[in-house]
Amino acid sequence: EVVTTIGLGYIGLPTASLIARSGIRVQGVDVNPRVVEAVNLGEIIIVEPELDELVHQVVEDNLLSAHLEVQEADVYTVAVPTPFKGNHEPDISYVLDATKAAIPLLKEGDLFIIESTSPVGTTETVRDLIYAQRPELEDRLFIAYCPERVLPGNIIYELEHNDRVIGGIDEESTEMACEFFRQFVIGELHKTNSRTAEMCKLVENSSRDVQIAFANELSIICQKANINVWELIELANKHPRVNILTPGCGVGGHCIAVDPYFIVSEYPLESQIIGKAREINNYKAFWCVEKIKNAQLQFKLERGYDPKIAIMGLAFKPNIDDLRESPAMYIANKVTQSGQEDFLIVEPNIESHDDFQISDYEIAFDMADLVVYLVAHNEFKTLPFSDEKMILDFCGITNQQLKIENEIPVEVLKP
Ligand code: SAJ
């Protein structure tokens, strides 16, 4: 058995390496020559614990190789991006391109698996595309959708241990895909059809998005109601059946802030809560910008000079270096729009950045008049609480209530 994995990104490369570790020969494929080159040297260009070692090992053992062109195999897995277009409609062109590249190589009995997050019906579209070009193979291939649900930062462990949902376009396909995953997944495999598996992936992330939106909405209400939201949530969660998540400065990453749109764009009338949750989570970052501008202006009115402001955290979530689709980045960009001189930008997980000079977190904290916590990185929890500084805590570092006295109406702040 030989496997071809198309897409060597955050999901594809760990998956390819894990399959290879179980002794199966894997040919990884990526359009990016840098990725292909690095993998063939046993190296990686992304940050993910344990992945480095694993890739090094399987390449050295000749079980994993990387290529620019799709290679012939018995099993194909597709883990390429499915972004959305300007209007939030899903763009499955990478999945279709990957499929088209594999079509001429397919032979009877091959297993074709899509792992990319995809709108409902994508696997059927892929099936139709394949059989339209290779009618002689009709019903002689096994085609399935098997979504990935690993958490960046813990990918290798979760790939092996998480349960998986496996949805074939028919029962034989589901069975074949299960047999394949059984070789390297310890978690349970749950069988279903492709449409349910596709929706399941979207629903998992939408569910989290809705729950975070609830927490974010509470934080906005509490600021107005003069209530400490951190205390409130802790108390409410003492109820045996209540589990409110943590408010933050918005929702980022490529999954939770993206996948719900795949449902909303297809079922706009029916997905009321899912759509609203996206709006609330997007609004939360904008709301934080307004609060920071307010505090900045107030400080100046009271003291007669501009405050030094420490912006604490840029990553899209705690304790990672990933800045893509990060609400903290959005906020940092917005508040520094009229000049960076009053700002100290902190991100302990990166060394440098093209747009910002990155400051040491302890130095920035000491120097700042106004400390803005955007991301709950572990480092920040060691900083002292200071009564002399104005602190805006958007992510629960200090558990202090967000208090902005004499708030200036939003309209006045707008340019
Ligand atoms: N966040 C909050 N409050 C919370 C939890 C998260 O504001 O209480 C924010 C984070 O700061 C971040 C965003 O939400 O900006 C998303 O972070 P996350 O840790 O919830 O999720 P991701 O995007 O890293 O990974 C998610 C996971 N999905 C679920 O937990 C349902 C992961 O299992 C998926 O595999 C992944 O999306 C994916 O690839 O789809």
Boltz pocket constraint, residues with backbone or C-beta under 6 A from the ligand:
constraints:
  - pocket:
      binder: B
      contacts: [[A, 148], [A, 149], [A, 150], [A, 151], [A, 152], [A, 204], [A, 205], [A, 208], [A, 212], [A, 245], [A, 246], [A, 247], [A, 248], [A, 249], [A, 250], [A, 251], [A, 252], [A, 253], [A, 254], [A, 255], [A, 256], [A, 316], [A, 317], [A, 318]]
      max_distance: 6.0
